[in-house]
Amino acid sequence: MTDTAPPPRRYADDVLGGPTDTERARLAAMAAVCDPTTIRVLDERGVGVGWRCLEVGAGGGSIAAWLADRVTGAGHVVATDVDIRHLDVLAGPDLTVLRHDVTRDPAPAGGPFDLIHARFVLEHLPDREYVLDRLRDWLQPGGVLVVESIVKFPLDSSPHPAFRRAMHSIDEALARTIGTDSAWARGFPAPLQARGLVDVGVSVHLPTTGGAGASAQCWALTLTRLRPHIRELGLADDDTLDEALAALADPAFFDLSFATAIAWGRAPG
């Protein structure tokens, strides 16, 4: 008998992602919140002239562009994503944009790499452990792997019931549609240690959400995008979602949402 089950949904399959201006704004808000921490971590890892870098799941391309400026003419950056429509203005002499599925496509040309960076990618992939094996294999000896993933541990302590329920609904909707695991990174840096990386470390970024700032904008756009899935799955009612969106638009509202766990390690050699 032929198996007619549909393939599993993925991030860009009408869940998140896509070519719209709203998604571009969501990625820009995310970059405004997260890029300063990412850049600090990458700078501390010593990224510099001549490095060959792979940016996996490059999103809006802000980190890929920063890396290209850092490695200059002697190095090169390969920025990959399954949807590269937000990366179309980035290609240049030090940066290649490549449509690439990290779960199944061959290693991108240009490796092995001195740096591989993946932000908000692996937690959304059910086969994340296999993908992490692949990334480890694409490092050159002495190369550095940096992985950033969302973790949900701040959510339960929120003093705002509607916001807390809305954030949990985002978490549950992603888990039930594409297999996101927001608890996986709570075990960092063990996945890197298990793959023989050395000089391993971990950090946590916990930005404030609110004040009608970039983080609030990012989560409002995410909640709005996921709202049909949240309602279809019965995870929260419209009144709760409306209250949460109103809070995120209120300059006087502040809270904590998802944290970002960041782990890094170096291939021996």
C-alpha positions as CSV (number, residue, x, y, z in Angstrom):
1,M,0.0,0.0,0.0
2,T,1.3,3.5,-0.9
3,D,2.0,5.8,2.0
4,T,-0.1,9.0,1.2
5,A,0.7,10.8,4.5
6,P,1.7,14.4,3.8
7,P,5.3,15.4,4.6
8,P,5.8,17.1,8.0
9,R,5.2,20.8,8.0
10,R,8.3,23.1,8.3
11,Y,8.9,26.6,9.5
12,A,8.3,28.3,6.1
13,D,5.2,26.2,5.3
14,D,2.6,28.8,6.2
15,V,3.7,28.8,9.8
16,L,6.4,31.5,9.9
17,G,8.7,32.7,7.2
18,G,7.6,33.8,3.8
19,P,8.3,36.8,1.5
20,T,5.8,39.4,2.9
21,D,6.7,42.8,4.2
22,T,5.3,41.8,7.6
23,E,7.8,38.9,7.8
24,R,10.6,41.3,6.8
25,A,9.5,43.6,9.6
26,R,9.4,40.7,12.1
27,L,12.9,39.6,11.1
28,A,14.2,43.2,11.4
29,A,12.7,43.5,14.9
30,M,14.2,40.2,15.9
31,A,17.6,41.4,14.6
32,A,17.3,44.6,16.6
33,V,16.9,42.6,19.8
34,C,19.3,39.7,19.2
35,D,22.1,41.0,17.0
36,P,24.1,42.9,19.6
37,T,24.4,39.7,21.7
38,T,25.2,37.5,18.7
39,I,27.8,40.0,17.6
40,R,29.4,40.1,21.0
41,V,29.6,36.3,21.2
42,L,31.0,36.0,17.7
43,D,33.5,38.7,18.4
44,E,34.6,36.9,21.5
45,R,35.2,33.8,19.4
46,G,37.8,35.7,17.4
47,V,36.0,36.0,14.0
48,G,38.4,38.0,11.8
49,V,40.0,38.5,8.5
50,G,40.3,35.4,6.3
51,W,37.7,33.3,8.1
52,R,35.4,31.1,6.1
53,C,32.0,31.4,7.6
54,L,28.7,29.6,7.2
55,E,25.5,31.3,8.4
56,V,22.7,28.7,8.6
57,G,19.1,30.0,8.4
58,A,20.3,33.5,7.7
59,G,16.8,35.0,7.9
60,G,17.0,38.7,7.1
61,G,20.8,38.5,6.7
62,S,22.0,41.0,9.3
63,I,24.5,38.7,10.9
64,A,25.7,37.4,7.5
65,A,26.4,41.0,6.5
66,W,28.3,41.7,9.7
67,L,30.4,38.6,9.1
68,A,31.2,39.7,5.6
69,D,32.4,43.0,6.8
70,R,34.5,41.3,9.5
71,V,36.3,38.7,7.3
72,T,36.9,41.2,4.4
73,G,38.6,40.2,1.1
74,A,40.6,37.2,2.3
75,G,37.6,35.4,3.8
76,H,34.1,34.5,2.7
77,V,30.6,34.1,4.1
78,V,28.0,31.6,2.8
79,A,24.5,32.6,3.9
80,T,22.0,29.9,3.6
81,D,18.2,29.5,4.1
82,V,15.4,27.5,2.6
83,D,13.8,30.8,1.6
84,I,16.3,33.4,0.4
85,R,13.9,36.1,-0.7
86,H,15.0,38.3,2.3
87,L,18.6,37.9,1.4
88,D,18.5,38.9,-2.3
89,V,20.3,42.2,-1.7
90,L,23.2,40.8,0.3
91,A,25.4,38.9,-2.3
92,G,28.8,40.5,-2.9
93,P,32.5,39.7,-3.3
94,D,32.7,38.4,0.3
95,L,29.2,36.9,0.7
96,T,27.4,34.2,-1.2
97,V,23.7,33.6,-0.8
98,L,22.6,30.0,-1.2
99,R,19.2,28.4,-1.1
100,H,20.0,25.3,1.0
101,D,18.2,22.8,3.2
102,V,20.5,22.0,6.1
103,T,18.6,18.7,6.8
104,R,19.3,17.1,3.4
105,D,21.4,19.1,1.0
106,P,25.1,18.4,0.6
107,A,27.6,20.6,2.5
108,P,27.7,24.1,1.0
109,A,30.7,24.9,-1.2
110,G,33.4,26.9,0.6
111,G,34.1,24.6,3.5
112,P,35.3,23.3,5.7
113,F,34.5,26.4,7.7
114,D,36.2,28.4,10.4
115,L,32.8,29.4,11.8
116,I,29.4,27.9,11.6
117,H,26.6,30.0,13.2
118,A,22.9,29.0,13.5
119,R,20.4,31.2,15.3
120,F,16.8,30.0,15.9
121,V,17.2,27.1,13.5
122,L,17.8,23.8,15.3
123,E,15.0,24.0,17.8
124,H,12.6,24.1,14.9
125,L,13.9,20.9,13.3
126,P,12.7,17.6,14.6
127,D,15.9,16.0,13.3
128,R,18.0,18.6,15.1
129,E,20.5,16.1,16.5
130,Y,21.3,14.8,13.0
131,V,21.6,18.4,11.7
132,L,24.0,19.2,14.5
133,D,26.1,16.2,13.5
134,R,26.3,17.6,10.0
135,L,27.3,21.0,11.2
136,R,30.0,19.5,13.3
137,D,31.3,17.6,10.2
138,W,31.5,20.8,8.2
139,L,33.9,22.5,10.6
140,Q,37.6,22.5,9.8
141,P,40.0,21.5,12.6
142,G,40.0,24.5,15.0
143,G,36.7,25.7,13.6
144,V,34.0,27.2,15.9
145,L,30.4,26.3,16.1
146,V,27.9,28.7,17.7
147,V,24.3,27.7,18.2
148,E,21.5,30.0,19.5
149,S,18.1,28.6,20.4
150,I,15.0,29.9,22.2
151,V,14.2,28.5,25.6
152,K,10.9,28.9,27.4
153,F,11.8,28.9,31.1
154,P,10.9,32.6,31.8
155,L,7.3,32.1,30.7
156,D,5.7,30.4,33.7
157,S,6.7,33.2,36.1
158,S,5.0,36.0,34.1
159,P,2.7,38.0,36.3
160,H,0.5,38.8,33.3
161,P,-2.0,36.0,32.7
162,A,-3.0,36.9,29.1
163,F,0.6,37.5,28.0
164,R,1.7,34.2,29.7
165,R,-1.0,32.2,28.0
166,A,-0.3,33.9,24.6
167,M,3.4,33.1,24.9
168,H,2.7,29.5,25.9
169,S,0.3,29.3,22.9
170,I,3.1,30.4,20.5
171,D,5.3,27.7,22.1
172,E,2.6,25.0,21.8
173,A,1.5,26.0,18.3
174,L,5.1,25.7,17.0
175,A,5.6,22.4,18.8
176,R,2.4,20.9,17.3
177,T,2.8,22.3,13.7
178,I,6.5,21.9,13.0
179,G,8.0,20.1,16.0
180,T,9.7,23.0,17.7
181,D,11.3,22.0,21.0
182,S,11.9,25.1,23.2
183,A,13.3,22.9,26.0
184,W,16.1,21.4,24.0
185,A,18.5,24.3,24.5
186,R,18.0,24.1,28.3
187,G,20.6,21.4,28.2
188,F,23.3,23.5,26.5
189,P,26.2,23.0,26.1
190,A,25.9,19.2,26.4
191,P,25.0,18.7,22.7
192,L,28.3,20.3,21.7
193,Q,30.3,18.5,24.3
194,A,28.8,15.2,23.1
195,R,30.3,15.9,19.6
196,G,33.8,16.3,20.9
197,L,34.0,20.1,20.8
198,V,36.4,21.8,23.2
199,D,36.6,25.3,24.7
200,V,32.8,24.9,25.2
201,G,30.7,27.6,26.8
202,V,27.2,28.8,27.2
203,S,25.4,32.1,27.8
204,V,21.8,33.2,28.1
205,H,20.2,36.4,26.6
206,L,17.0,37.4,28.3
207,P,15.8,40.6,26.8
208,T,13.0,42.7,28.2
209,T,9.8,42.6,26.2
210,G,7.6,45.6,26.3
211,G,7.7,49.4,26.1
212,A,6.3,49.0,22.6
213,G,9.9,48.3,21.6
214,A,11.5,46.0,19.1
215,S,11.0,42.8,21.2
216,A,7.3,43.7,21.7
217,Q,7.0,44.3,18.0
218,C,8.6,41.0,17.2
219,W,6.4,39.0,19.5
220,A,3.2,40.9,18.4
221,L,4.0,40.1,14.8
222,T,4.8,36.5,15.7
223,L,1.6,36.1,17.7
224,T,-0.5,37.6,14.9
225,R,1.1,35.3,12.3
226,L,0.5,32.2,14.5
227,R,-3.0,33.3,15.6
228,P,-4.9,31.1,13.1
229,H,-2.9,28.0,14.2
230,I,-3.4,29.0,17.9
231,R,-7.2,29.3,17.4
232,E,-7.4,26.1,15.2
233,L,-5.6,24.1,17.9
234,G,-7.7,25.6,20.7
235,L,-4.7,26.9,22.6
236,A,-6.1,30.4,23.5
237,D,-9.3,32.3,22.9
238,D,-9.6,35.6,21.0
239,D,-10.1,37.7,24.1
240,T,-6.8,36.4,25.6
241,L,-4.9,37.0,22.3
242,D,-6.4,40.5,22.0
243,E,-5.4,41.3,25.5
244,A,-1.8,40.1,25.0
245,L,-1.5,42.1,21.7
246,A,-2.8,45.2,23.5
247,A,-0.3,44.8,26.2
248,L,2.6,44.5,23.7
249,A,1.4,47.7,22.1
250,D,1.3,49.5,25.5
251,P,4.5,51.6,26.2
252,A,3.9,51.0,29.9
253,F,3.9,47.2,29.7
254,F,7.0,45.2,30.5
255,D,7.7,41.5,30.9
256,L,10.0,38.6,29.9
257,S,9.2,36.2,27.2
258,F,11.5,33.5,25.7
259,A,15.2,33.5,26.5
260,T,17.9,32.7,24.0
261,A,20.5,30.1,25.0
262,I,23.8,30.4,23.2
263,A,26.4,27.6,23.1
264,W,29.7,27.5,21.4
265,G,32.6,25.1,21.0
266,R,35.7,24.5,18.9
267,A,36.7,21.5,16.9
268,P,40.0,20.0,18.1
269,G,43.0,20.6,16.0
